[in-house]
């Protein structure tokens, strides 16, 4: 499962826990900055891999393709990706990159407006709930470090669960 997520320096505002009688302050650093992650969720193991960029465009998706082929699954003869119909997935640049991969990556598009069928959407929802909602980071570097830490911790948890299931 493949998708992209936006990370904003200005925090998402939402429900949060606080002691009775206390008010939590959520600071906004002013001018918003953004980073984008493109992620791939392994349907079997639950492991998430991702790449980061300053722009959400075809280059971000192509960077993810090269990471999947070159670093994450170099021995795979074919990788099947389930993804939405976002325009960067079908642009000419993307089609040219896929052609260079000689059929090693096959795209399977979900029907339009079906975010509930893309499992990675749940990961992004949890990332927002645990990292970007009401965050107090002052810099994008600090926020991205927290996001990476959360994603790595999630991967360790998923790896333990996968190994326990496999052993049972």
C-alpha positions as CSV (number, residue, x, y, z in Angstrom):
1,X,0.0,0.0,0.0
2,X,1.4,3.3,-1.1
3,X,0.4,6.9,-0.3
4,X,1.8,10.4,0.6
5,X,1.3,12.5,3.7
6,X,1.7,16.2,4.4
7,X,3.6,17.3,7.5
8,X,2.9,20.9,8.5
9,X,5.0,22.9,11.0
10,X,1.8,24.7,12.0
11,X,0.2,22.1,14.2
12,X,-3.1,20.3,13.4
13,X,-5.5,21.3,16.1
14,X,-7.6,18.6,17.6
15,X,-8.7,16.8,20.8
16,X,-6.0,16.3,23.4
17,X,-5.7,15.1,27.0
18,X,-5.0,17.6,29.7
19,X,-5.6,17.6,33.5
20,X,-8.9,19.0,34.8
21,X,-8.6,22.8,35.1
22,X,-5.6,23.1,32.9
23,X,-5.4,24.6,29.5
24,X,-2.9,23.3,26.9
25,X,-1.3,26.0,24.8
26,X,-0.6,25.2,21.2
27,X,1.9,27.5,19.6
28,X,2.0,28.3,16.0
29,X,5.4,29.2,14.7
30,X,3.9,31.7,12.2
31,X,4.9,31.1,8.6
32,X,4.0,27.5,7.9
33,X,6.5,25.1,6.4
34,X,5.7,21.7,4.9
35,X,7.5,18.4,4.2
36,X,6.0,15.4,2.5
37,X,6.5,11.7,3.1
38,X,5.8,9.0,0.6
39,X,5.3,5.7,2.3
40,X,5.0,2.0,1.3
41,X,3.3,-0.4,3.8
42,X,4.1,-4.1,3.4
43,X,0.8,-5.9,3.5
44,X,2.4,-9.1,4.9
45,X,4.7,-7.7,7.6
46,X,3.2,-4.3,8.4
47,X,6.7,-2.7,7.9
48,X,6.6,0.9,6.6
49,X,9.3,2.4,4.5
50,X,9.3,6.1,3.5
51,X,11.1,8.9,1.7
52,X,11.0,12.6,2.4
53,X,10.9,15.6,0.1
54,X,10.1,19.3,0.1
55,X,7.5,18.9,-2.7
56,X,4.6,16.6,-3.3
57,X,5.2,15.8,-6.9
58,X,6.1,12.9,-9.3
59,X,9.8,13.1,-8.2
60,X,8.7,12.2,-4.6
61,X,6.9,9.1,-5.9
62,X,9.8,8.2,-8.2
63,X,12.2,8.5,-5.3
64,X,10.0,6.0,-3.5
65,X,10.0,3.6,-6.4
66,X,13.8,3.7,-6.5
67,X,14.1,3.2,-2.8
68,X,11.7,0.1,-2.9
69,X,13.7,-1.4,-5.8
70,X,17.2,-0.4,-4.7
71,X,17.2,-0.5,-0.9
72,X,14.1,-2.1,0.5
73,X,13.4,-5.1,-1.8
74,X,16.4,-5.4,-4.1
75,X,16.0,-9.1,-4.6
76,X,12.2,-8.9,-5.5
77,X,11.4,-9.9,-9.0
78,X,8.2,-7.9,-9.0
79,X,6.7,-5.5,-6.5
80,X,2.9,-4.8,-6.5
81,X,1.8,-1.4,-5.2
82,X,-1.8,-0.6,-4.3
83,X,-2.4,3.1,-4.5
84,X,-4.9,5.9,-5.0
85,X,-5.5,7.8,-8.2
86,X,-3.5,10.9,-7.2
87,X,-2.1,12.6,-10.3
88,X,1.6,12.1,-9.5
89,X,1.1,8.3,-9.8
90,X,0.2,8.5,-13.5
91,X,2.2,11.5,-14.9
92,X,4.5,11.1,-17.8
93,X,7.6,11.3,-15.6
94,X,6.2,8.4,-13.5
95,X,5.4,6.3,-16.5
96,X,8.9,6.9,-17.9
97,X,10.4,5.8,-14.5
98,X,8.2,2.7,-14.4
99,X,9.3,1.8,-18.0
100,X,12.9,2.0,-16.9
101,X,12.1,-0.6,-14.1
102,X,11.2,-3.1,-16.8
103,X,8.0,-4.4,-15.1
104,X,9.6,-4.9,-11.7
105,X,6.9,-2.6,-10.2
106,X,3.2,-3.1,-11.0
107,X,0.7,-0.4,-10.0
108,X,-2.8,-1.4,-8.9
109,X,-5.1,1.6,-8.6
110,X,-7.9,1.7,-6.1
111,X,-11.3,3.1,-7.2
112,X,-11.7,6.8,-6.8
113,X,-12.6,8.1,-3.3
114,X,-11.7,4.9,-1.4
115,X,-9.3,6.0,1.3
116,X,-10.6,3.3,3.6
117,X,-9.3,0.6,1.3
118,X,-5.7,1.9,1.5
119,X,-4.2,0.5,4.7
120,X,-1.5,3.1,4.9
121,X,-4.1,5.8,5.5
122,X,-4.5,4.4,9.0
123,X,-0.8,4.8,9.6
124,X,-0.9,8.4,8.5
125,X,-4.0,9.0,10.7
126,X,-2.1,7.6,13.7
127,X,1.0,9.7,12.8
128,X,-1.1,12.9,12.9
129,X,-2.8,11.8,16.1
130,X,0.5,11.0,17.9
131,X,2.9,13.5,16.4
132,X,1.5,16.4,14.4
133,X,-1.7,17.2,16.3
134,X,-1.2,19.9,18.9
135,X,2.6,19.5,18.6
136,X,4.9,22.0,20.3
137,X,7.9,21.8,17.8
138,X,9.4,25.1,16.9
139,X,11.3,23.9,13.8
140,X,10.6,21.6,10.9
141,X,13.8,19.6,11.8
142,X,12.5,19.0,15.3
143,X,9.0,17.9,14.0
144,X,10.5,15.6,11.3
145,X,12.7,14.0,14.0
146,X,9.7,13.3,16.1
147,X,7.8,11.9,13.1
148,X,10.8,9.6,12.2
149,X,11.1,8.5,15.8
150,X,7.4,7.6,15.9
151,X,7.5,5.7,12.5
152,X,10.6,3.8,13.6
153,X,9.0,2.8,16.9
154,X,5.9,1.7,15.0
155,X,8.1,-0.5,12.7
156,X,9.8,-2.1,15.7
157,X,6.3,-2.9,17.2
158,X,5.1,-4.3,13.9
159,X,8.2,-6.5,13.5
160,X,7.7,-8.0,17.0
161,X,4.1,-8.8,16.2
162,X,5.0,-10.3,12.8
163,X,7.6,-12.5,14.4
164,X,5.3,-13.7,17.2
165,X,2.6,-14.6,14.6
166,X,5.1,-16.4,12.5
167,X,6.4,-18.4,15.5
168,X,2.9,-19.4,16.6
